[in-house]
Amino acid sequence: MTVTIRQVGPCFAGEIDGIDMRRPLTRDEVAAIHAGMDKYAVLVFRDQKITDAQQLAFTQSLGEIEHAIGTSLRAANETRLPTTFADVSNLDKNNTPYPRDDRRRLFAIGNRLWHSDSSFKTTPAKYSLLHAVSIPSKGGDTQFADMRAAYDALDDDTKAEVEGMVCEHSQMFSRQLIGFSDFTDEERERFRPVRQCMVRTHPVTGRKSLYLSSHAGEIVGWPMPEARGYLRDLIEHATQREFVYTHKWRVDDLVMWDNRQTMHRARPFPAHEPRDMRRTTLIGDGPTAEQVAA
Ligand SMILES: [Fe+2]
């Protein structure tokens, strides 16, 4: 079957036809998907009635997996899924929605802020692949913003200012923004900030993009309040309507996005309803900035 892609977002994001994830990909299909990601940065695959094993096999045919270890507040004995998956659901290990004031749920509400997955890791994520197993009766959309278009729209002074800029990213910074700050000493150590460059250049297309994320809480060499204000202004600029695609989920959608070229956020939904979303992730090529020696 031929692979075709039609644009669904304002300036990016495509819906792809001709891929069946229950079957191994051909070399041409792998090439078409990577080329589609280079161009659209977000690809929507509809009606993928796949098992976790099929999602994992599909992901691994595109690159090397990033494992989800120590990135949420779920204890190791409370997980529903192996570390090859990030559990983006609101469900405990018995598939019951967390109570409204559950600490694990409140931490996960940080995903409703604009972010790039794993920007808090020294080697951050390349692609994320999110499969909708069950969805709430309303809400729960995922929005994506094109960081290439956002970069292109900066004025020349700002382009010069962000060039070479380095930020510190941590899940503690994003959670501070929603008033969640009661971290244990172990969590503070685990969520220690890492450094990321602000401007990234795509290795294939050569396009520049802003590497923004609500996990960014400091700009190296800047006073904190000035840095926080600057980051807030940049995110506001980068998430204007003309740069944003809103995905309304259907069961068995799989959406794949490039974390190097986009930000995304989840939208709210009724707390008592299950939203079972399973994410596999491809690891990036390496760190984007030099780290501070431990
Ligand atoms: Fe995310």
Boltz pocket constraint, residues with backbone or C-beta under 6 A from the ligand:
constraints:
  - pocket:
      binder: B
      contacts: [[A, 111], [A, 115], [A, 116], [A, 117], [A, 264]]
      max_distance: 6.0
